[in-house]
Amino acid sequence: QASREYLMCGDNKVVGTETYCKPCNSDSFDFDNFICNGVGLVGDGLTFNGYCNRVVEPPAACACEDTLSSEPAPLDGYIPASKVFFGRGAIQLSWNYNYRAASEALTGNPLTFCEDPDLVATNPAYAWGAGVFFWMENLKEETTCHIEALRNHDF
């Protein structure tokens, strides 16, 4: 298995086959024990955007909920991992629009990671594939990590 973003899913519970995450801020996260102290980011009626950018909508991005709320007790403060697009994989793939692009590149189907984003954390081929995809394809300021690494920079 690959990693999930610590603050978003370091504190998690598995019920049946579903993983639930307790999103947390750095002040409340206990890094020694991987637990979120307190209500986290969705407990006590709070809502969480789930790394959902509503400006970028389908078909350019996965459909998503930008106001996720906590599950009922005994999972108060937890949300299903399958509904959020936080960082997962070898190079943390994040946000609904990146999951859609990586899904199409790696599976040929833009909906595969939209329907189950946790595949990027639970399937090693997808975890590494998403990392390579992001390294090679993600544009920022008209360049990619790959292009910048190949330039003659004096590190």
C-alpha positions in Angstrom: 0.0 0.0 0.0 1.0 3.6 -0.6 0.6 6.4 1.7 -2.4 8.7 2.4 -1.9 12.3 3.5 -1.1 12.2 7.2 -3.2 15.1 8.4 -6.2 14.0 6.3 -6.2 10.3 6.9 -3.5 9.4 9.4 -6.3 8.8 11.9 -8.5 6.3 10.2 -10.8 3.4 10.8 -11.8 0.5 8.6 -15.4 -0.7 8.8 -16.1 -3.7 6.6 -14.3 -2.8 3.4 -14.6 1.0 3.8 -11.9 3.3 5.2 -13.0 6.3 7.1 -10.6 9.3 7.7 -10.6 11.9 10.4 -9.2 15.0 8.8 -7.1 17.0 11.2 -5.0 20.2 11.5 -1.4 20.1 12.6 -2.1 21.5 16.0 -4.4 18.6 16.9 -2.6 15.7 15.2 -0.5 13.4 17.4 2.3 12.3 15.0 3.6 9.7 17.5 0.4 7.8 17.7 -1.3 8.9 14.4 -4.5 10.1 16.0 -6.4 13.4 15.8 -7.1 14.8 19.2 -10.5 16.6 19.5 -13.2 16.9 16.9 -10.9 17.2 13.8 -12.0 19.2 10.8 -15.5 17.6 10.4 -16.7 16.9 13.9 -19.2 19.1 15.9 -21.1 20.1 12.7 -18.1 21.4 10.8 -17.8 20.7 7.1 -14.8 19.9 5.0 -14.1 20.7 1.3 -12.6 17.2 0.6 -10.0 18.8 -1.8 -12.9 19.5 -4.1 -12.5 22.4 -6.5 -16.0 23.3 -7.6 -14.7 25.8 -10.2 -13.2 22.9 -12.2 -16.2 20.7 -12.9 -16.8 17.5 -14.9 -15.7 16.5 -17.4 -12.4 18.3 -16.6 -12.6 17.0 -12.9 -14.2 14.4 -10.8 -17.6 15.4 -9.5 -17.3 16.0 -5.7 -18.9 17.3 -2.6 -17.3 20.5 -1.2 -19.1 20.4 2.1 -18.6 16.9 3.6 -19.9 16.3 7.1 -19.1 13.8 9.7 -20.5 10.3 9.8 -22.8 9.6 12.7 -21.6 8.0 15.9 -19.5 5.9 16.5 -17.6 7.5 13.5 -18.1 11.1 14.6 -15.4 13.2 13.0 -14.7 10.7 10.3 -15.6 10.8 6.5 -15.4 8.1 3.9 -12.0 8.0 2.2 -13.8 7.2 -1.0 -15.4 10.7 -1.1 -12.3 12.9 -0.7 -9.4 13.8 -3.1 -6.6 14.4 -0.5 -3.0 13.4 -1.2 -2.4 9.8 -1.9 0.4 7.8 -3.6 4.2 8.0 -4.1 3.9 11.7 -5.0 0.8 12.9 -3.2 -1.9 13.2 -5.9 -4.4 15.8 -4.7 -7.6 17.6 -5.8 -10.5 16.3 -7.9 -9.1 17.6 -11.2 -5.8 15.8 -10.8 -7.5 12.5 -9.9 -9.6 12.7 -13.1 -6.5 13.4 -15.3 -4.4 10.7 -13.7 -7.3 8.2 -14.0 -7.7 8.7 -17.7 -3.9 8.5 -18.2 -3.5 5.3 -16.1 -6.7 3.4 -16.7 -8.1 4.8 -19.9 -11.2 5.7 -18.0 -11.6 9.2 -16.4 -14.0 7.9 -13.8 -11.9 5.0 -12.3 -10.2 7.3 -9.6 -13.3 9.5 -9.4 -15.4 6.6 -8.2 -12.7 5.2 -5.9 -9.9 7.7 -5.2 -8.5 5.3 -2.6 -7.2 3.1 -5.4 -4.2 5.4 -5.5 -3.4 4.5 -1.9 -4.3 0.8 -2.0 -3.0 -0.3 -5.4 0.8 0.0 -5.8 0.7 0.2 -9.6 -1.7 3.2 -9.4 0.3 4.8 -6.5 3.5 4.8 -8.5 1.8 5.5 -11.8 0.0 8.5 -10.3 3.4 9.8 -9.1 5.0 9.4 -12.5 2.0 10.9 -14.2 2.1 14.0 -11.9 5.9 14.4 -12.3 5.7 14.2 -16.1 2.4 15.9 -16.9 1.3 18.4 -14.2 1.8 22.0 -15.5 2.6 24.8 -13.2 3.7 28.1 -14.6 3.9 26.5 -18.1 6.4 23.8 -17.0 6.5 20.4 -15.3 8.7 18.9 -12.6 10.3 16.7 -15.2 11.2 19.6 -17.5 12.6 21.6 -14.6 14.7 18.6 -13.4 16.2 18.3 -16.9 17.2 21.9 -17.3 20.8 22.8 -16.5 20.1 24.2 -13.0 23.0 24.6 -10.6 21.5 22.9 -7.5 
